[in-house]
Amino acid sequence: MKQQLAQLAVDAAMMVARGEPEVFDLVAERTSELFGADGGVGFARCWIDDDGALALRVSIGGVPPLPLSWLERAKDLAPHTPTMFVFQQVGVREPVRISDVLDLRRIWGTEEFQHMHGVYQGRYPMGAALTERPDEMALIGLHRIKRDFDDDDVADLRQFQRVLAQAFAFRNTLDDTVRHLRVPRQRRTGVLPWSRDLTEEYVPTRREAEVLALTVDGWTNQQIGTRLGISERTVRKHLSAVYEQAGLAGRAAAAAWWHSRGYGRN
């Protein structure tokens, strides 16, 4: 099982790094098999959308799909679930077996537990956070029906968590940088229109921005292609498009253009 879990962690990490949302379905289904989570696995991502509203995506593995009505109620209950309470108490850096912190028998009958954990009779939950930011959180919850997870299960989940947490950290950093690059800069006042630097008006595509961000950070074309799941030829094609549209001569000029506009900085 350990070898299979390690391979799943590697495969899932590559999907996270490439920004492939299918990773949620894959991880939920495979971890339910590997951990014997007969009460189901939920791989969830909560974030604040562009309108400032709470958004929630949940992939379910090992049990039948849940209706949309479940998801809508889950948005209201998510902040008050036993898992969130436990994470607030012990932090998110390590996996948590809920029974180590809470008396499960006292909360089995609550709506929060039944809706978020016990919908398929999963009485014994274990969870791990994979990314935790003010505007986003991704976590995985595993459930068993008749027996709790043991110390080896927690240790295995810890190794899995560490690999995916690094992948989420990379993806979030890249997404933040790309988002900053692709937001058009506000027009400066007091400057004649024809004297404005034309390169400020160029907004790269998402993929161009990803390639440019990693290039400026010192990655080789081969490294970029491997991480993003594209060929070196495609990497060169994206860079050529950036250079042509922004009027740049190469990597050094791209880096200077990038940093002169404060891209990639908080």
C-alpha positions, 0 to 999 in steps of 0.5 A: 500500500505504501508504494501505491500511495507514494505513486499516487502522491507523485501523480497527484502532485504533478496534476496539482502543479499543472492546474488540473482539477481532475486531481480532486476526483482521482485522489478521492477515489484512490485514497478511499481504496488505499486506506479502506475508507468505507465511509467515503473520502471527501477532497474539498476546496473552499475559496473566496470567488471574485464576487467575494462569496464562499465557493466550495468544491467537493469530490467524493470517492468510494461512495455514491455521488452527493446531490447538489442540495448537499453541497449548498447546505455544506457551504453553511455548515463547513465553518462549523464542522468538527474537522474545522474545530479540530484544525483550529485547535491543533493547526493544519500542518499535520493530519488529524484523527478526529477521535484524538481531539473530540469524543466522537460519541458526543457529536455523532448525532449533530447536524454538522457531523451527520451532514459533513462526515456521517452521510454514509455512516462514516463514524470515524474521520481523519483529515489533512489540510493540503493548502491553507490561506486566508482566501483558500483551503483544500483538505481531505477527509477520510471516513470509516464506518466501524473502526477508527484509523490507526497510527500507521494510517496517520503516518501514511497520510502525513507523507501523502500530505507533505507531497501534495502540500508542496504542489499546492504551494507551487501552484498557488504561488504561480497562480498569484503571479499569473493573476497579477501579470494578467490584470491590466495596469491602470492607465497613468494620468498626466501622460500623453497617450502616444507616449505610453509604453506600449508593452504595458498594454500587452496582457499574456494568455494564462499559459504564456504568463505561467511560462514567463513567470517560471522563466524569469524565476530561472527555470529551464525550458525542459524544467518548465515543460516537465512541471506544466506537462507540455513539450519544450517546443511548446514552451519555446512557442509561448516564450516567442509569443511573449517576446514578440508581443511585448517587444522583448529580445530574450530572457534577460529583457523579459526579466527586466520588463517583469521586475520593472513592473513589480510582477511577482511581488506582494 
